[in-house]
Amino acid sequence: MKKSFFYALMLTSFFTFAADAQEKFETDIIRTSAGDLEITFIGHGTLMFTFGGKIIHIDPWTRLADYSGLPKADIILITHEHRDHLDPEAVKLLSADKTILVTTETCAEKLGRGIVMKNGDVRTVGGLKTESVPAYNIVHMRSEGNPYHPKGVGNGYILTFGDKRVYIAGDTENTPEMKALKNIDCAFLPMNLPYTMTPEMVADAAKAFGPKLLYPYHYGETNPSDLSDLLKNITGTEIRIRKMS
């Protein structure tokens, strides 16, 4: 009797711990024509999507989460090779036999595997239309002529969930390719300095391509409310701020 009680207590504690690990992250639901898209905001540039029974991890990073307590990935998307976006240990922990890994050419070389998408490529990945968008710096440089993110190396991705197009920009500035995007329902735009965009750059991009829903993410020490102030008179774009510093 005592053993049964002790075992039940241990089991309850385990599931409570697992639930707590999941609950520390904020989540949102986006309704689509093919069912709900659940977004889990893990932090920084790291996201998890749940849709149609599939789990999609974006730039998983073990510094932000215990991935042994999160579901294995059906799809992992890596935007570029910097260590806060490409974490081989996180990729390993999330990978199963069924997992599809989508990367840049540089990331695939470092990982020794992965489906390479170059800027502008369009593919169907795990049943989802996936588009690669250039991600690079124009203004912010490590030194003269040496951008933090050179053109042609990193990707942003547009994923289509039912009737909704979701854009995860990766590390980039407000490039001409970004500003030319059409029909974006939800956008994640980075705002950490000096590596990506200022709030003014994000506002400029948002005004150009008009996402219906805008999440500033990967914003470091930048105050995301600055973006809200810049776009307060803009109609058609809802700004949602989540814990993504």
C-alpha positions as CSV (number, residue, x, y, z in Angstrom):
1,M,0.0,0.0,0.0
2,K,2.8,2.4,0.9
3,K,4.7,1.5,-2.2
4,S,1.6,2.2,-4.4
5,F,1.1,5.5,-2.7
6,F,4.7,6.5,-3.1
7,Y,4.7,5.4,-6.8
8,A,1.5,7.5,-7.4
9,L,3.1,10.5,-5.7
10,M,6.2,10.2,-7.8
11,L,4.1,9.9,-11.0
12,T,2.0,12.9,-10.1
13,S,5.2,14.9,-9.3
14,F,6.7,14.0,-12.7
15,F,3.6,15.1,-14.7
16,T,3.4,18.3,-12.7
17,F,7.0,19.0,-13.4
18,A,6.5,18.3,-17.1
19,A,3.4,20.5,-17.2
20,D,5.2,23.3,-15.4
21,A,8.1,23.1,-18.0
22,Q,5.5,23.7,-20.7
23,E,3.5,26.3,-18.9
24,K,6.4,28.7,-18.4
25,F,6.1,29.7,-22.0
26,E,3.5,32.1,-23.4
27,T,1.3,30.7,-26.2
28,D,-1.1,32.2,-28.7
29,I,-3.6,30.6,-31.1
30,I,-4.2,31.7,-34.7
31,R,-7.3,30.4,-36.4
32,T,-6.7,29.1,-39.9
33,S,-8.9,27.4,-42.5
34,A,-7.1,24.1,-41.7
35,G,-7.3,24.3,-37.9
36,D,-5.6,26.1,-35.1
37,L,-2.0,27.2,-35.2
38,E,-0.5,27.3,-31.7
39,I,2.5,29.5,-31.2
40,T,4.8,28.9,-28.3
41,F,7.1,31.8,-27.5
42,I,10.2,30.2,-26.1
43,G,12.4,33.4,-26.2
44,H,14.9,35.3,-28.2
45,G,14.6,34.0,-31.8
46,T,13.2,30.7,-30.7
47,L,9.6,29.5,-31.4
48,M,7.6,26.4,-31.5
49,F,4.5,25.9,-33.7
50,T,1.9,23.2,-33.3
51,F,-0.4,22.6,-36.3
52,G,-2.3,19.7,-37.7
53,G,-0.6,17.3,-35.4
54,K,2.8,18.5,-36.4
55,I,5.5,20.2,-34.2
56,I,7.7,22.8,-35.9
57,H,10.7,24.2,-34.0
58,I,12.4,27.4,-35.2
59,D,16.0,28.1,-34.2
60,P,15.9,25.9,-31.0
61,W,18.4,26.9,-28.4
62,T,19.2,24.9,-25.2
63,R,20.0,28.0,-23.3
64,L,16.3,28.9,-23.3
65,A,14.6,25.5,-22.8
66,D,15.0,22.0,-21.6
67,Y,14.3,20.3,-24.9
68,S,14.1,16.9,-23.2
69,G,10.7,18.1,-21.9
70,L,9.4,19.4,-25.2
71,P,7.9,17.4,-28.0
72,K,10.1,16.0,-30.8
73,A,10.1,17.9,-34.0
74,D,8.4,17.0,-37.2
75,I,10.2,20.0,-38.8
76,I,13.2,22.1,-37.6
77,L,13.9,25.3,-39.3
78,I,17.3,27.0,-38.9
79,T,17.7,30.6,-40.1
80,H,21.5,30.9,-40.0
81,E,24.7,29.7,-38.3
82,H,25.1,32.0,-35.3
83,R,25.2,30.1,-32.1
84,D,22.0,31.6,-30.7
85,H,20.2,30.2,-33.8
86,L,22.1,27.1,-34.7
87,D,22.5,24.9,-31.6
88,P,23.5,21.3,-32.6
89,E,22.6,20.0,-29.2
90,A,19.1,21.3,-29.5
91,V,18.7,19.9,-33.0
92,K,19.9,16.5,-31.7
93,L,17.5,16.5,-28.7
94,L,14.5,17.4,-30.9
95,S,15.3,15.0,-33.8
96,A,13.6,11.7,-34.4
97,D,13.6,9.4,-37.5
98,K,10.7,11.4,-39.0
99,T,12.2,14.9,-38.4
100,I,12.8,17.1,-41.4
101,L,15.7,19.6,-40.9
102,V,15.6,22.7,-43.1
103,T,18.7,24.9,-43.1
104,T,21.0,27.2,-45.0
105,E,24.0,25.9,-46.9
106,T,26.3,27.0,-44.1
107,C,24.3,25.3,-41.4
108,A,24.0,22.1,-43.4
109,E,27.8,22.0,-43.6
110,K,28.1,22.5,-39.8
111,L,25.5,19.9,-39.0
112,G,26.4,17.4,-41.7
113,R,22.8,17.1,-42.9
114,G,19.7,19.0,-43.7
115,I,17.6,20.2,-46.6
116,V,19.2,23.3,-47.9
117,M,17.0,26.2,-48.9
118,K,18.7,29.1,-50.7
119,N,17.2,32.6,-50.7
120,G,14.1,32.6,-52.8
121,D,13.5,28.9,-52.8
122,V,10.0,27.5,-52.4
123,R,9.4,23.9,-51.3
124,T,6.8,21.8,-49.7
125,V,8.2,20.6,-46.3
126,G,6.2,18.1,-44.3
127,G,3.1,19.1,-46.2
128,L,3.6,22.9,-45.6
129,K,4.5,25.4,-48.3
130,T,7.8,26.9,-47.2
131,E,9.4,29.9,-48.8
132,S,12.9,31.2,-48.1
133,V,13.4,35.0,-47.8
134,P,16.8,36.7,-47.8
135,A,17.9,37.8,-44.4
136,Y,20.8,40.3,-44.2
137,N,22.2,43.7,-43.0
138,I,22.4,46.8,-45.1
139,V,23.3,49.3,-42.4
140,H,24.7,47.6,-39.4
141,M,28.3,46.4,-39.8
142,R,30.9,44.7,-37.6
143,S,33.4,46.9,-39.5
144,E,33.4,48.8,-42.8
145,G,32.1,46.4,-45.5
146,N,31.6,43.6,-43.0
147,P,27.9,43.2,-42.1
148,Y,26.7,41.2,-39.2
149,H,24.7,39.1,-41.6
150,P,25.9,39.1,-45.2
151,K,23.5,38.9,-48.1
152,G,22.9,35.4,-49.5
153,V,23.8,33.5,-46.3
154,G,20.8,33.6,-43.9
155,N,17.1,32.8,-44.4
156,G,13.8,34.0,-43.2
157,Y,10.9,31.6,-43.8
158,I,7.3,32.0,-44.8
159,L,5.2,29.1,-43.8
160,T,1.6,28.6,-45.0
161,F,-0.9,27.1,-42.5
162,G,-4.2,26.7,-44.2
163,D,-5.2,30.2,-45.4
164,K,-2.5,32.0,-43.2
165,R,1.0,33.0,-44.2
166,V,3.4,33.3,-41.3
167,Y,6.8,35.1,-41.8
168,I,9.7,34.4,-39.5
169,A,12.3,36.9,-40.5
170,G,15.5,35.6,-38.9
171,D,18.3,38.1,-38.4
172,T,17.8,40.8,-40.9
173,E,17.1,44.5,-41.6
174,N,14.2,46.0,-43.5
175,T,15.5,44.8,-46.9
176,P,13.8,45.5,-50.2
177,E,12.8,41.8,-50.4
178,M,11.1,42.1,-47.0
179,K,9.3,45.3,-47.9
180,A,8.0,43.7,-51.1
181,L,6.3,40.8,-49.4
182,K,2.6,40.4,-50.0
183,N,-0.3,38.8,-48.1
184,I,1.5,38.2,-44.8
185,D,-1.0,37.4,-42.0
186,C,1.6,37.1,-39.2
187,A,5.2,38.4,-39.0
188,F,8.0,37.9,-36.5
189,L,10.5,40.8,-37.0
190,P,13.8,41.1,-35.0
191,M,14.7,44.2,-33.2
192,N,18.0,43.7,-31.3
193,L,20.8,46.1,-31.8
194,P,23.2,46.4,-33.3
195,Y,22.7,43.1,-35.1
196,T,19.2,43.6,-36.7
197,M,16.7,46.4,-36.8
198,T,15.9,49.5,-34.9
199,P,12.2,50.1,-34.0
200,E,12.2,52.6,-36.8
201,M,13.3,50.0,-39.3
202,V,10.7,47.5,-38.1
203,A,8.0,50.2,-38.4
204,D,9.2,51.1,-41.9
205,A,9.0,47.4,-43.0
206,A,5.6,46.9,-41.4
207,K,4.2,50.0,-43.2
208,A,5.6,48.6,-46.5
209,F,4.2,45.1,-46.4
210,G,1.4,45.4,-43.9
211,P,1.3,42.2,-41.8
212,K,-2.1,41.7,-40.2
213,L,-0.4,40.6,-36.9
214,L,3.1,41.7,-35.9
215,Y,5.3,40.2,-33.2
216,P,8.6,42.0,-32.4
217,Y,10.9,39.2,-31.4
218,H,14.6,38.7,-30.7
219,Y,14.6,42.2,-29.3
220,G,17.3,42.0,-26.6
221,E,17.4,45.2,-24.6
222,T,15.4,47.2,-27.1
223,N,12.1,48.3,-25.6
224,P,9.3,46.8,-27.8
225,S,6.8,49.4,-26.7
226,D,8.9,51.9,-28.9
227,L,7.5,50.0,-31.9
228,S,4.0,50.3,-30.6
229,D,4.4,54.1,-30.4
230,L,5.8,54.3,-33.9
231,L,2.8,52.3,-35.3
232,K,0.1,53.7,-33.1
233,N,-1.7,55.5,-36.0
234,I,-1.4,52.6,-38.4
235,T,-4.5,50.6,-39.1
236,G,-4.6,47.0,-40.3
237,T,-1.6,45.8,-38.3
238,E,-2.1,44.5,-34.7
239,I,1.1,44.5,-32.6
240,R,1.4,41.8,-29.9
241,I,4.4,41.9,-27.5
242,R,5.5,38.6,-25.9
243,K,8.6,37.7,-23.9
244,M,11.1,37.3,-26.7
245,S,14.1,39.3,-25.5
